[in-house]
Amino acid sequence: MDLTERKKQILKRVVEDYIAAAEPVGSKALAEEMGGSVSSATIRNELADLVEMGYLEQPHTSAGRVPSPKGYRLYVNELMEKREVSETEAEEINEQLKSKLSGTDSVIAKAGQMVSSIVNYPVYSVTGGRREASVKRFELIAVDEMSFIVVVMGEDNRVKSQLQRSDLPFDGQRLADVKELLNTHFTGRSADEMSARLMSLSEQLSPELFLVVSKAVEYAIGVLEQSAQRNVETAGASQILKMPEYRDVDKAHDLVTFLVDNKEELPVPDDGAPLKILIGPENVNEALKETSVVVASYDIGDGMRGLVGVVGPTRMDYATVTARLSYFADSLTRMFGKNELPPKEEHVRKISLSEEEQKLYYACVQAAVAGLGDGQGKLQILAALTRLRQVCCDPGLCFENYDGPASKLDACVELCEAMVENGHQILLFSQFTSMLDRLRARLDALHISSFTLQGSTPREKRASMVKAFNAGEASVFLISLKAGGTGLNLTAADIVIHFDPWWNQAAQDQATDRAHRIGQQAHVQVYKLIAKDTIEEKILELQEKKAALLDTISGCEETRILNMSSEELLSLLKS
């Protein structure tokens, strides 16, 4: 019996419907899904053939069909449409990883927890060191004449230390001799080679010196052997209880117990494949015969490899799990293999305003200062400060009849033109949506393609623009800071321009992170455009000094401004 294309499409629908609903799939439902193009009778015949061929199972005579392990395997190998993680999913994974960047050990230790929260299945993580690991350097630190600390640095730059006690007293010179001997004879060697070398030196050293050397070497060998051992951790075992397949308490208990007490028996593929899926009976361990396991590998660097595996029912959402797990593993590889992220370089470009702009600016300053003395409310003062910031950007934002120069606008457009000519893509941020409109008009005049994202941009359009930009369909992405400070993955850009500074440095950093994040391959250049001798320089100073005043304003400007004194406001206005 041939597995025709129609049979494959029916099998695909059965698998996906069963994954979604956890209910056997009948011919009537399939006929409706297929829009009447195939009759229920024909579908029943095809389903019967698929059962006979072993791709489907029928739990009860009158019930619909469910996929068999063989059916799931065909689906995964041939029929499953490959999924890419969405922008929201990528953001969630990136934020998880970013929050754990305190060190290699912490990220690896929490990898299972992170993935479990992302896929909603139980997860296990496996790490193992290099079989031929060696010591990079020894350090010895004297505590007193009878004890010392031995410090061992591995090839992966991880450091371990331990307090050692000697049976005989020793002085500083002897400790220095031991250190030189250790670094001469025992670095760059495997544990076995270190043991052999220690034996060969036993007759060449005095008993007192050999005693100290042997203590240090034995500790180093223990460190190497420990690093080579496989470490397995599980997380999210309770997720099992949420799945219909495990309504049977005993069945759920058996699997949870296995995940907790027998975790060392979980599958650890050694074929080096980046992703492996084991379905039902393909799992060697009897406890996993009714489950599926998806395992992804990642490189830690220096010859070390880690694994993250997802355990769930054979009715697993394979497309979603493989997409999220692969993205997570790839992100870890990039993080460890390329020193986390490529470099980021920040530049401050101070732009001199024209004489006409300066006159307008200082007129606005005088009005704001006079307002303080007239007892104006602080919200009015805030409005005055905002007006000053707009004059810095382009006086036309404040004065409808203004037709003079706009120095910052000119400088920004010139920078964009030069960067685009050199093949760069740009993220351009401003707090003022009206400024984004002016920037776009100037870019359009130069035939520089761009997208604009504001708070009013619908979610669907937002997602499509992000996808198109990352595909290279526009050179500049104009973004309102408040609308695009978080939730975007725009690693196609390697130039970030902050057209105007914001009170809160963290908000600008979050905006920059739309480009400088996991997945970025290029050196990221960040430009802050600052109008000289204006309030923008004051804001920059606050950012750099992390002054208490900055904390006062960070967050909702309109309400936090009330906490500022008149003196503090005046300090922003004075040049």
C-alpha positions as CSV (number, residue, x, y, z in Angstrom):
1,M,0.0,0.0,0.0
2,D,1.4,3.3,-1.1
3,L,1.7,6.4,1.2
4,T,0.1,8.9,-1.3
5,E,0.3,12.6,-1.0
6,R,-3.3,12.7,0.1
7,K,-2.6,10.2,2.9
8,K,0.3,12.4,4.0
9,Q,-1.8,15.5,4.2
10,I,-4.6,13.7,6.1
11,L,-1.9,12.4,8.5
12,K,-0.5,15.9,9.0
13,R,-4.0,17.2,9.9
14,V,-4.6,14.4,12.3
15,V,-1.3,15.0,14.1
16,E,-1.8,18.8,14.3
17,D,-5.4,18.5,15.4
18,Y,-4.5,16.0,18.1
19,I,-1.6,18.1,19.4
20,A,-4.0,21.1,19.7
21,A,-7.0,19.4,21.3
22,A,-5.8,16.1,22.8
23,E,-8.9,14.4,21.4
24,P,-9.1,11.7,18.7
25,V,-9.7,13.1,15.3
26,G,-12.7,11.9,13.2
27,S,-13.4,11.9,9.5
28,K,-16.2,14.4,9.7
29,A,-14.0,17.1,11.3
30,L,-11.3,16.4,8.8
31,A,-13.8,16.8,5.9
32,E,-14.9,20.2,7.2
33,E,-11.3,21.3,7.6
34,M,-10.5,20.4,4.0
35,G,-13.5,22.5,2.8
36,G,-15.4,19.6,1.3
37,S,-12.7,18.9,-1.3
38,V,-12.6,15.2,0.0
39,S,-15.7,13.4,1.1
40,S,-16.1,11.9,4.6
41,A,-16.3,8.4,3.1
42,T,-13.0,8.9,1.3
43,I,-11.3,10.2,4.4
44,R,-12.6,7.3,6.4
45,N,-11.0,4.9,3.9
46,E,-7.7,6.8,4.0
47,L,-7.8,6.8,7.8
48,A,-8.3,3.1,7.8
49,D,-5.3,2.6,5.5
50,L,-3.2,4.8,7.7
51,V,-4.2,2.7,10.7
52,E,-3.3,-0.5,8.8
53,M,0.1,1.0,7.8
54,G,0.9,1.8,11.4
55,Y,0.8,5.6,11.2
56,L,-2.4,6.0,13.1
57,E,-4.2,4.2,16.0
58,Q,-7.8,3.9,16.9
59,P,-8.3,3.9,20.7
60,H,-11.9,2.6,20.4
61,T,-13.9,1.2,17.5
62,S,-16.3,4.1,17.3
63,A,-13.7,6.8,18.2
64,G,-11.5,8.9,15.9
65,R,-7.8,8.3,15.3
66,V,-4.7,9.4,17.1
67,P,-1.1,9.4,15.8
68,S,1.2,6.4,16.5
69,P,4.9,6.9,17.3
70,K,5.5,5.9,13.6
71,G,3.1,8.6,12.5
72,Y,4.7,11.2,14.7
73,R,8.1,10.2,13.2
74,L,6.9,10.7,9.7
75,Y,5.3,14.0,10.7
76,V,8.5,15.3,12.3
77,N,10.8,14.1,9.4
78,E,8.7,15.2,6.4
79,L,5.4,16.9,7.2
80,M,6.0,19.4,10.0
81,E,6.4,23.0,8.8
82,K,9.5,24.5,10.3
83,R,8.7,27.4,12.7
84,E,10.7,30.4,13.4
85,V,10.4,32.0,16.8
86,S,8.2,35.1,16.9
87,E,9.5,38.5,17.9
88,T,7.8,38.1,21.3
89,E,9.3,34.6,21.8
90,A,12.8,35.9,20.8
91,E,12.4,38.8,23.2
92,E,11.4,36.5,26.1
93,I,14.4,34.2,25.5
94,N,16.8,37.2,25.1
95,E,15.6,38.8,28.3
96,Q,15.9,35.5,30.2
97,L,19.5,35.2,29.0
98,K,20.3,38.8,29.6
99,S,19.2,38.5,33.2
100,K,21.5,35.6,33.8
101,L,24.7,37.0,32.4
102,S,26.4,37.1,35.8
103,G,28.6,34.2,34.7
104,T,28.9,31.0,32.8
105,D,28.1,28.8,35.7
106,S,25.0,30.7,36.6
107,V,23.6,30.6,33.1
108,I,24.3,26.9,32.7
109,A,22.9,26.0,36.1
110,K,19.7,27.9,35.3
111,A,19.4,26.8,31.7
112,G,16.8,24.1,32.5
113,Q,14.6,26.6,34.5
114,M,14.8,29.1,31.7
115,V,13.8,26.6,28.9
116,S,11.0,25.1,31.0
117,S,9.4,28.5,31.4
118,I,9.7,29.1,27.7
119,V,8.3,25.7,26.4
120,N,6.0,24.7,29.4
121,Y,7.3,21.2,29.6
122,P,9.8,19.5,32.0
123,V,13.4,20.1,31.0
124,Y,16.8,18.7,31.8
125,S,20.2,20.2,31.3
126,V,23.4,18.4,30.9
127,T,26.9,19.7,31.1
128,G,30.2,17.9,30.9
129,G,33.8,19.1,30.8
130,R,36.6,18.2,28.4
131,R,38.0,14.8,28.7
132,E,41.5,16.2,28.1
133,A,41.2,19.3,30.3
134,S,44.3,20.7,31.9
135,V,45.5,23.4,34.3
136,K,46.5,26.7,32.8
137,R,48.2,28.1,35.9
138,F,48.9,27.5,39.6
139,E,49.0,30.1,42.4
140,L,50.0,29.5,46.0
141,I,49.1,31.9,48.8
142,A,50.6,31.6,52.3
143,V,48.2,31.7,55.2
144,D,50.7,30.8,58.0
145,E,53.8,28.6,58.2
146,M,51.7,25.4,58.3
147,S,49.0,26.2,55.7
148,F,48.5,27.7,52.3
149,I,45.8,28.2,49.6
150,V,46.3,26.5,46.3
151,V,44.6,28.2,43.4
152,V,44.0,26.3,40.2
153,M,43.0,28.1,36.9
154,G,41.7,25.8,34.2
155,E,42.0,26.3,30.4
156,D,38.4,27.7,30.4
157,N,39.6,30.4,32.9
158,R,37.5,29.0,35.7
159,V,39.2,29.3,39.1
160,K,39.1,26.8,42.0
161,S,40.9,27.1,45.3
162,Q,41.3,25.2,48.5
163,L,43.1,25.6,51.9
164,Q,45.8,23.0,52.3
165,R,47.7,22.2,55.5
166,S,51.3,20.9,55.7
167,D,52.7,18.5,58.2
168,L,55.9,20.4,58.3
169,P,56.5,24.2,58.5
170,F,57.7,26.0,55.3
171,D,58.8,29.6,54.5
172,G,57.9,32.0,51.7
173,Q,60.9,30.9,49.6
174,R,59.8,27.3,49.7
175,L,56.3,28.2,48.6
176,A,57.7,30.2,45.7
177,D,59.8,27.2,44.7
178,V,56.8,25.0,44.8
179,K,54.8,27.4,42.6
180,E,57.5,27.6,40.0
181,L,57.8,23.8,40.0
182,L,54.0,23.3,39.6
183,N,53.8,25.8,36.7
184,T,56.8,24.3,35.0
185,H,55.9,20.6,35.2
186,F,52.2,20.3,35.7
187,T,50.4,22.9,33.5
188,G,49.0,21.8,30.1
189,R,48.8,18.2,31.2
190,S,45.8,15.9,31.6
191,A,45.0,14.4,35.0
192,D,46.7,11.1,34.0
193,E,49.8,12.9,32.8
194,M,50.0,14.9,36.0
195,S,49.9,11.7,38.1
196,A,52.7,10.2,36.0
197,R,54.8,13.3,36.3
198,L,54.3,13.5,40.0
199,M,55.7,9.9,40.4
200,S,58.7,10.7,38.2
201,L,59.6,13.7,40.4
202,S,59.2,11.8,43.7
203,E,62.8,10.8,43.8
204,Q,64.2,14.2,42.6
205,L,62.5,16.3,45.4
206,S,63.2,16.4,49.1
207,P,60.4,14.8,51.2
208,E,59.4,18.2,52.6
209,L,59.1,19.7,49.1
210,F,57.4,16.7,47.6
211,L,54.8,16.7,50.4
212,V,53.7,20.3,49.5
213,V,53.8,19.6,45.7
214,S,51.8,16.4,46.0
215,K,49.0,18.2,48.0
216,A,48.7,20.8,45.3
217,V,48.8,18.3,42.4
218,E,46.3,16.0,44.0
219,Y,43.8,18.9,44.4
220,A,44.3,19.9,40.8
221,I,43.7,16.4,39.6
222,G,40.5,16.3,41.6
223,V,39.4,19.6,40.0
224,L,40.0,18.2,36.5
225,E,38.2,15.0,37.2
226,Q,35.2,16.8,38.6
227,S,35.0,19.1,35.6
228,A,35.0,16.1,33.3
229,Q,32.0,14.5,35.0
230,R,28.6,14.9,33.6
231,N,26.1,17.0,35.5
232,V,22.4,16.6,35.0
233,E,19.7,18.9,36.4
234,T,16.0,18.9,35.9
235,A,13.4,21.6,36.1
236,G,9.7,22.0,35.7
237,A,8.7,18.4,36.5
238,S,5.4,19.6,37.8
239,Q,4.4,20.7,34.3
240,I,3.5,17.0,33.7
241,L,0.5,17.4,35.9
242,K,-1.1,19.9,33.5
243,M,-1.2,17.5,30.6
244,P,-4.3,15.3,29.8
245,E,-2.1,12.3,29.2
246,Y,-1.1,12.3,32.9
247,R,-4.5,12.6,34.5
248,D,-3.7,9.1,35.9
249,V,-2.0,10.0,39.2
250,D,0.1,6.8,39.2
251,K,1.3,7.4,35.7
252,A,2.2,11.1,36.5
253,H,3.9,10.0,39.7
254,D,6.1,7.5,37.9
255,L,7.3,10.0,35.3
256,V,7.9,12.8,37.9
257,T,9.8,10.4,40.1
258,F,12.0,9.3,37.2
259,L,12.8,12.9,36.3
260,V,13.8,13.7,39.8
261,D,15.4,10.5,41.1
262,N,16.8,8.9,37.9
263,K,17.8,12.0,35.9
264,E,21.2,10.5,35.0
265,E,19.4,8.0,32.8
266,L,17.8,10.7,30.6
267,P,19.0,10.5,26.9
268,V,22.3,12.2,26.2
269,P,23.0,11.9,22.5
270,D,26.8,11.7,21.6
271,D,26.5,12.1,17.8
272,G,27.0,15.9,17.9
273,A,23.7,16.7,16.2
274,P,22.4,20.2,17.0
275,L,18.9,18.8,17.6
276,K,17.6,15.3,18.1
277,I,14.0,14.1,18.6
278,L,13.3,10.7,20.2
279,I,9.6,9.6,20.0
280,G,8.0,7.0,22.2
281,P,9.7,3.6,21.8
282,E,12.8,5.3,20.4
283,N,13.7,6.1,24.0
284,V,15.7,3.2,25.4
285,N,14.6,3.7,29.0
286,E,11.3,2.0,29.8
287,A,10.1,5.0,31.8
288,L,10.2,7.1,28.7
289,K,8.4,4.7,26.2
290,E,5.3,6.9,26.2
291,T,7.1,10.2,26.0
292,S,9.0,12.2,23.4
293,V,12.3,13.9,24.1
294,V,13.8,16.8,22.2
295,V,17.5,17.5,22.9
296,A,19.5,20.5,21.6
297,S,23.2,20.9,22.1
298,Y,25.2,24.1,22.5
299,D,28.9,24.9,22.6
300,I,30.3,26.5,25.8
301,G,33.7,27.0,24.3
302,D,37.1,25.4,24.9
303,G,35.8,22.1,23.7
304,M,33.0,21.9,26.2
305,R,29.4,21.1,25.2
306,G,26.1,21.4,27.0
307,L,22.7,19.8,26.3
308,V,19.1,20.9,27.0
309,G,16.3,18.4,26.7
310,V,12.6,18.7,26.7
311,V,10.4,15.8,28.0
312,G,6.7,15.6,27.2
313,P,4.0,13.3,25.8
314,T,4.2,12.1,22.3
315,R,1.5,14.6,21.6
316,M,4.1,17.3,22.0
317,D,3.9,20.5,20.0
318,Y,7.1,19.6,18.1
319,A,7.2,22.7,15.8
320,T,7.0,25.1,18.7
321,V,9.3,23.2,21.0
322,T,12.0,22.7,18.3
323,A,11.8,26.4,17.3
324,R,12.2,27.7,20.8
325,L,14.7,25.2,22.0
326,S,16.9,25.7,18.9
327,Y,16.8,29.4,19.3
328,F,17.8,29.1,23.0
329,A,20.7,26.7,22.2
330,D,21.9,28.9,19.4
331,S,21.8,31.9,21.6
332,L,23.9,30.1,24.3
333,T,26.4,29.1,21.6
334,R,26.7,32.7,20.4
335,M,27.0,33.9,24.0
336,F,29.8,31.6,25.0
337,G,31.5,31.1,21.7
338,K,31.8,34.8,20.8
339,N,32.4,36.4,24.2
340,E,28.7,37.0,24.7
341,L,28.1,40.0,22.4
342,P,30.2,41.9,19.8
343,P,31.6,45.2,20.9
344,K,29.5,48.3,21.3
345,E,31.1,51.7,20.9
346,E,29.4,54.9,21.9
347,H,30.0,58.4,20.4
348,V,28.8,61.8,21.5
349,R,28.5,64.3,18.7
350,K,28.0,67.8,19.9
351,I,26.4,70.0,17.3
352,S,26.6,73.8,17.3
353,L,23.3,75.6,16.7
354,S,23.1,78.4,14.1
355,E,23.0,81.9,15.3
356,E,19.3,82.1,14.6
357,E,18.6,78.9,16.6
358,Q,20.7,80.2,19.5
359,K,18.6,83.4,19.7
360,L,15.4,81.4,19.8
361,Y,16.8,79.0,22.4
362,Y,17.9,81.7,24.8
363,A,14.7,83.6,24.4
364,C,12.9,80.4,25.6
365,V,15.4,80.0,28.5
366,Q,14.6,83.6,29.7
367,A,10.9,82.9,29.5
368,A,11.3,79.7,31.6
369,V,13.5,81.4,34.2
370,A,11.0,84.3,34.4
371,G,8.2,81.7,34.9
372,L,10.0,80.3,37.9
373,G,9.9,83.7,39.5
374,D,6.3,84.3,38.7
375,G,5.2,81.3,40.8
376,Q,4.2,79.1,37.8
377,G,3.3,75.5,38.6
378,K,5.9,72.8,38.0
379,L,3.9,71.3,35.2
380,Q,4.2,74.6,33.4
381,I,8.0,74.5,34.0
382,L,8.1,70.9,32.6
383,A,6.4,72.2,29.5
384,A,9.0,74.9,29.2
385,L,11.8,72.3,29.5
386,T,10.1,70.2,26.8
387,R,9.9,73.3,24.6
388,L,13.7,73.9,25.1
389,R,14.4,70.3,24.1
390,Q,12.2,70.7,20.9
391,V,14.1,73.9,19.9
392,C,17.3,71.9,20.1
393,C,15.9,69.3,17.8
394,D,14.3,71.7,15.3
395,P,12.9,75.1,16.1
396,G,10.1,74.3,13.6
397,L,8.6,71.9,16.2
398,C,7.7,74.9,18.3
399,F,7.3,77.8,15.8
400,E,5.0,77.1,12.9
401,N,6.4,80.0,10.8
402,Y,10.0,79.1,11.4
403,D,11.9,78.6,8.1
404,G,15.5,78.9,9.2
405,P,18.2,76.3,9.7
406,A,17.8,73.1,11.7
407,S,21.4,72.2,12.6
408,K,20.7,68.9,14.4
409,L,18.4,67.7,11.7
410,D,21.0,68.5,9.0
411,A,23.7,66.7,11.0
412,C,21.6,63.6,11.6
413,V,20.5,63.3,7.9
414,E,24.2,63.7,6.8
415,L,25.2,60.9,9.2
416,C,22.4,58.6,8.0
417,E,23.3,59.2,4.3
418,A,27.0,58.4,4.9
419,M,26.2,55.2,6.9
420,V,23.7,54.0,4.4
421,E,26.1,54.5,1.5
422,N,28.6,52.3,3.4
423,G,26.0,49.5,3.7
424,H,24.8,50.0,7.3
425,Q,21.3,49.7,8.6
426,I,20.2,52.3,11.2
427,L,17.9,52.5,14.2
428,L,17.0,56.2,14.8
429,F,15.3,57.1,18.1
430,S,13.5,60.3,19.2
431,Q,11.0,61.1,21.9
432,F,9.1,63.4,19.5
433,T,6.9,61.7,16.9
434,S,6.7,65.0,15.0
435,M,10.5,64.9,14.8
436,L,10.4,61.4,13.3
437,D,8.0,62.8,10.6
438,R,10.5,65.5,9.7
439,L,13.4,63.0,9.6
440,R,11.4,60.7,7.4
441,A,10.6,63.5,5.0
442,R,14.3,64.4,4.6
443,L,15.2,60.7,4.1
444,D,12.5,60.3,1.5
445,A,13.9,63.3,-0.4
446,L,17.3,61.4,-0.5
447,H,15.6,58.2,-1.6
448,I,16.7,56.4,1.6
449,S,14.1,53.8,2.5
450,S,12.7,53.8,6.0
451,F,10.0,52.5,8.4
452,T,8.4,54.5,11.2
453,L,7.2,52.9,14.5
454,Q,5.2,55.0,17.0
455,G,2.9,54.2,19.9
456,S,-0.1,54.2,17.6
457,T,1.4,51.6,15.2
458,P,-0.8,48.4,15.3
459,R,0.8,45.2,16.6
460,E,0.4,43.4,13.3
461,K,2.0,46.2,11.3
462,R,4.8,46.5,13.9
463,A,5.7,42.8,13.6
464,S,5.7,42.9,9.8
465,M,7.9,46.0,9.7
466,V,10.4,44.4,12.1
467,K,10.5,41.3,9.9
468,A,11.0,43.3,6.7
469,F,13.7,45.5,8.3
470,N,15.6,42.5,9.5
471,A,15.3,41.1,5.9
472,G,17.0,44.3,4.6
473,E,13.9,45.9,3.0
474,A,14.7,49.3,4.6
475,S,17.9,51.2,5.6
476,V,16.5,53.2,8.5
477,F,14.0,52.4,11.2
478,L,12.6,55.6,12.8
479,I,11.3,54.7,16.3
480,S,9.6,56.6,19.1
481,L,11.7,55.9,22.2
482,K,8.7,55.1,24.4
483,A,7.1,52.8,21.7
484,G,10.3,50.9,20.8
485,G,12.4,50.9,23.9
486,T,11.6,47.2,24.6
487,G,10.1,44.2,22.8
488,L,11.9,44.5,19.5
489,N,14.7,42.3,18.0
490,L,16.4,44.4,15.3
491,T,19.8,42.9,15.0
492,A,20.0,43.7,11.3
493,A,21.0,47.2,12.4
494,D,24.6,48.0,13.5
495,I,24.1,51.8,13.8
496,V,22.0,53.3,16.6
497,I,21.3,57.0,16.6
498,H,19.7,58.8,19.6
499,F,18.5,62.0,18.1
500,D,17.7,63.6,21.5
501,P,18.7,62.5,25.0
502,W,16.2,61.3,27.5
503,W,16.3,61.9,31.2
504,N,16.6,58.2,32.0
505,Q,19.8,56.6,30.7
506,A,18.3,53.2,31.2
507,A,15.5,53.9,28.7
508,Q,18.1,54.8,26.1
509,D,20.2,51.7,26.9
510,Q,17.1,49.6,26.4
511,A,16.5,51.2,23.1
512,T,20.1,50.5,22.1
513,D,19.7,46.9,23.1
514,R,17.2,46.4,20.2
515,A,20.3,46.1,18.1
516,H,23.0,45.2,20.6
517,R,21.6,41.8,21.7
518,I,22.0,38.1,21.2
519,G,22.0,37.4,17.5
520,Q,24.0,40.6,16.6
521,Q,27.1,39.7,14.6
522,A,28.5,43.1,13.9
523,H,30.3,45.8,15.9
524,V,27.5,48.2,17.0
525,Q,28.1,52.0,16.8
526,V,25.9,54.2,19.0
527,Y,25.7,57.9,18.3
528,K,24.2,60.5,20.7
529,L,23.5,63.8,19.1
530,I,23.7,66.7,21.5
531,A,23.1,70.4,20.9
532,K,26.0,72.3,22.4
533,D,25.5,74.8,25.2
534,T,21.9,73.7,25.8
535,I,19.7,71.7,28.2
536,E,20.8,68.6,26.2
537,E,24.3,68.9,27.6
538,K,22.8,69.1,31.1
539,I,20.8,65.9,30.5
540,L,24.0,64.2,29.3
541,E,25.8,65.3,32.5
542,L,23.1,63.9,34.6
543,Q,23.3,60.6,32.7
544,E,27.1,60.4,33.1
545,K,27.1,61.3,36.8
546,K,24.0,59.3,37.7
547,A,23.0,62.2,39.8
548,A,20.1,61.9,42.3
549,L,18.2,64.3,40.2
550,L,18.1,61.8,37.4
551,D,16.5,59.2,39.6
552,T,13.9,61.8,40.5
553,I,12.9,62.3,36.9
554,S,13.3,58.7,35.7
555,G,10.0,57.0,35.0
556,C,6.9,59.2,34.5
557,E,8.3,62.7,33.8
558,E,5.0,64.4,34.3
559,T,4.6,63.2,37.9
560,R,8.2,63.0,39.0
561,I,8.9,66.6,38.1
562,L,6.9,67.6,41.1
563,N,9.6,66.3,43.4
564,M,12.2,68.8,42.0
565,S,12.9,72.1,43.7
566,S,13.0,75.4,41.9
567,E,16.8,75.4,42.4
568,E,17.1,72.1,40.7
569,L,15.0,73.3,37.7
570,L,17.1,76.4,37.5
571,S,20.3,74.3,37.3
572,L,19.0,72.7,34.1
573,L,18.3,76.1,32.5
574,K,21.7,77.7,33.3
575,S,24.4,77.3,30.6
